[in-house]
Amino acid sequence: MLEPQISSAGTDEDYPASPRDKRRTLSVALPVHALHDGYSDVVYIMLPIWQAEFALSYAAVGLLRSTLSGAMAAFQIPAGLLAERIGGAAVLAAGTALAGLCFCLIGWSSGYAFIAAALFLAGIGSSTQHPIGSALVARAFAGPKSLAAIGTYNFSGDIGKVLFPAAATLLMLVLPWRATLALLGTLGIAAAAAIFLLLPRFAAPSPATGPRDTGRRVFRGGDRTGFPLLLSVGMIDNATRTAFLTFLPFLLRAKGAELPTIGLALTLVFIGGAAGKLVCTFVGMRIGVLATVILTESMTALGIFALLPLPLGAAVALIPLVGVALSGTSSVLYGSVAHLVAPAARTRAFAVFYTGTIGCGALAPFAYGLVSDRLGIAATIAVIAAVALLTLPLAAALRGSLRQASEAGI
């Protein structure tokens, strides 16, 4: 059954969402974001378990993470285009059900190949969430409130990142890992029906007609360089985060950590990330995107470098602060997509942005896994920190594009 379609020739500002639709949008988009990000990041807890059970190399471990993230990245744009044709609620509900089912299937896995296949299908399901959810929130809160609304939406994903790994760690104290994942998977299946029933249907803004000035209609102020620069920063930022979280458990294990300590450390980094995203959303509104990116990326690199010589206890204590910086950048980046791109192009722009960032994050674990097999975990963590600093000159180049977008109006 397809959702009813509503046509419109206007923009978001021409058809403002009602207070009821705003509440319904957030009531669906926030927990669904938490669910999908929780699914994605609970995998970090599982990687050391799978490595031990299946005798995997670091490259093979990284490939599991890359399989999930790669599928999410590859299907972002198709998910956004399909949502434009049949509606966001139907696509998001189907994707959520698929992701939940696949995590249930991992509980029946017979080996490495089965887990990889299930993660690939789960990634296809989760690819629906980011472009559709982001566009719906931007549509519901069109105008000056969009940056804060998308930042709040982004923060909700970190709630899932905190709750799911913590829940998995606690459940695995009393249940096998297979039963734990199957139990978590049932949440996605149950959530799918609620998504389809509760998500509001908005009028779709149509692009302005006319053969000329395409860049100005798509990019605010007509600046074509801002979005690619923003995308480049996002790609490096997400690659840094994904690679660091993939190999952090192995760094901690080299320092003597057992599974409960690793689970605690990942929960702490996700708590720090949740706080960082929420705080940096409002910091970005006050000091600007450029200053926020420079601040958070510098802190990320310094924090990761600082973990290397520390003993286990001190490293675990530092991890929440690393999490604040590690995830803080993304809030201002995601919010800036709506700032740089015209309303009619937002769904596709978010799809492109998430495809690029998640795609780069998908390649990073496997690539850094090859480095780890050759140089060791400590050297790989140092390389991850150094690469994060490449965002600084790219962020500086964004200054002019952001100024033009502001002058053009939000």
Secondary structure in CASP SS format (residue, H / E / C, confidence):
PFRMAT SS
TARGET T0000
AUTHOR 0000-0000-0000
METHOD secondary structure of the structure
MODEL  1
M C 1.00
L C 1.00
E C 1.00
P C 1.00
Q C 1.00
I C 1.00
S C 1.00
S C 1.00
A C 1.00
G C 1.00
T C 1.00
D H 1.00
E H 1.00
D H 1.00
Y C 1.00
P C 1.00
A C 1.00
S C 1.00
P H 1.00
R H 1.00
D H 1.00
K H 1.00
R H 1.00
R H 1.00
T H 1.00
L H 1.00
S H 1.00
V H 1.00
A H 1.00
L H 1.00
P H 1.00
V H 1.00
H H 1.00
A H 1.00
L H 1.00
H H 1.00
D H 1.00
G H 1.00
Y H 1.00
S H 1.00
D H 1.00
V H 1.00
V H 1.00
Y H 1.00
I H 1.00
M H 1.00
L H 1.00
P H 1.00
I H 1.00
W H 1.00
Q H 1.00
A H 1.00
E H 1.00
F H 1.00
A C 1.00
L C 1.00
S C 1.00
Y H 1.00
A H 1.00
A H 1.00
V H 1.00
G H 1.00
L H 1.00
L H 1.00
R H 1.00
S H 1.00
T H 1.00
L H 1.00
S H 1.00
G H 1.00
A H 1.00
M H 1.00
A H 1.00
A H 1.00
F C 1.00
Q H 1.00
I H 1.00
P H 1.00
A H 1.00
G H 1.00
L H 1.00
L H 1.00
A H 1.00
E H 1.00
R H 1.00
I H 1.00
G C 1.00
G H 1.00
A H 1.00
A H 1.00
V H 1.00
L H 1.00
A H 1.00
A H 1.00
G H 1.00
T H 1.00
A H 1.00
L H 1.00
A H 1.00
G H 1.00
L H 1.00
C H 1.00
F H 1.00
C H 1.00
L H 1.00
I H 1.00
G C 1.00
W C 1.00
S C 1.00
S C 1.00
G C 1.00
Y H 1.00
A H 1.00
F H 1.00
I H 1.00
A H 1.00
A H 1.00
A H 1.00
L H 1.00
F H 1.00
L H 1.00
A H 1.00
G H 1.00
I H 1.00
G H 1.00
S H 1.00
S C 1.00
T C 1.00
Q H 1.00
H H 1.00
P H 1.00
I H 1.00
G H 1.00
S H 1.00
A H 1.00
L H 1.00
V H 1.00
A H 1.00
R H 1.00
A H 1.00
F C 1.00
A C 1.00
G C 1.00
P C 1.00
K C 1.00
S H 1.00
L H 1.00
A H 1.00
A H 1.00
I H 1.00
G H 1.00
T H 1.00
Y H 1.00
N H 1.00
F H 1.00
S H 1.00
G H 1.00
D H 1.00
I H 1.00
G H 1.00
K H 1.00
V H 1.00
L H 1.00
F H 1.00
P H 1.00
A H 1.00
A H 1.00
A H 1.00
T H 1.00
L H 1.00
L H 1.00
M C 1.00
L C 1.00
V C 1.00
L C 1.00
P C 1.00
W H 1.00
R H 1.00
A H 1.00
T H 1.00
L H 1.00
A H 1.00
L H 1.00
L H 1.00
G H 1.00
T H 1.00
L H 1.00
G H 1.00
I H 1.00
A H 1.00
A H 1.00
A H 1.00
A H 1.00
A H 1.00
I H 1.00
F H 1.00
L H 1.00
L H 1.00
L C 1.00
P C 1.00
R C 1.00
F C 1.00
A C 1.00
A C 1.00
P C 1.00
S C 1.00
P C 1.00
A C 1.00
T C 1.00
G C 1.00
P C 1.00
R C 1.00
D C 1.00
T H 1.00
G H 1.00
R H 1.00
R H 1.00
V H 1.00
F E 1.00
R H 1.00
G H 1.00
G H 1.00
D C 1.00
R C 1.00
T C 1.00
G H 1.00
F H 1.00
P H 1.00
L H 1.00
L H 1.00
L H 1.00
S H 1.00
V H 1.00
G H 1.00
M H 1.00
I H 1.00
D H 1.00
N H 1.00
A H 1.00
T H 1.00
R H 1.00
T H 1.00
A H 1.00
F H 1.00
L H 1.00
T H 1.00
F H 1.00
L H 1.00
P H 1.00
F H 1.00
L H 1.00
L H 1.00
R H 1.00
A H 1.00
K C 1.00
G C 1.00
A C 1.00
E C 1.00
L H 1.00
P H 1.00
T H 1.00
I H 1.00
G H 1.00
L H 1.00
A H 1.00
L H 1.00
T H 1.00
L H 1.00
V H 1.00
F H 1.00
I H 1.00
G H 1.00
G H 1.00
A H 1.00
A H 1.00
G H 1.00
K H 1.00
L H 1.00
V H 1.00
C H 1.00
T H 1.00
F H 1.00
V H 1.00
G H 1.00
M H 1.00
R H 1.00
I H 1.00
G C 1.00
V H 1.00
L H 1.00
A H 1.00
T H 1.00
V H 1.00
I H 1.00
L H 1.00
T H 1.00
E H 1.00
S H 1.00
M H 1.00
T H 1.00
A H 1.00
L H 1.00
G H 1.00
I H 1.00
F H 1.00
A H 1.00
L H 1.00
L C 1.00
P C 1.00
L C 1.00
P C 1.00
L H 1.00
G H 1.00
A H 1.00
A H 1.00
V H 1.00
A H 1.00
L H 1.00
I H 1.00
P H 1.00
L H 1.00
V H 1.00
G H 1.00
V H 1.00
A H 1.00
L H 1.00
S H 1.00
G H 1.00
T H 1.00
S H 1.00
S H 1.00
V H 1.00
L H 1.00
Y H 1.00
G H 1.00
S H 1.00
V H 1.00
A H 1.00
H H 1.00
L H 1.00
V E 1.00
A C 1.00
P H 1.00
A H 1.00
A H 1.00
R H 1.00
T H 1.00
R H 1.00
A H 1.00
F H 1.00
A H 1.00
V H 1.00
F H 1.00
Y H 1.00
T H 1.00
G H 1.00
T H 1.00
I H 1.00
G H 1.00
C H 1.00
G H 1.00
A H 1.00
L H 1.00
A H 1.00
P H 1.00
F H 1.00
A H 1.00
Y H 1.00
G H 1.00
L H 1.00
V H 1.00
S H 1.00
D H 1.00
R H 1.00
L H 1.00
G C 1.00
I H 1.00
A H 1.00
A H 1.00
T H 1.00
I H 1.00
A H 1.00
V H 1.00
I H 1.00
A H 1.00
A H 1.00
V H 1.00
A H 1.00
L C 1.00
L C 1.00
T H 1.00
L H 1.00
P H 1.00
L H 1.00
A H 1.00
A H 1.00
A H 1.00
L C 1.00
R H 1.00
G H 1.00
S H 1.00
L H 1.00
R H 1.00
Q H 1.00
A H 1.00
S H 1.00
E H 1.00
A H 1.00
G C 1.00
I C 1.00
END
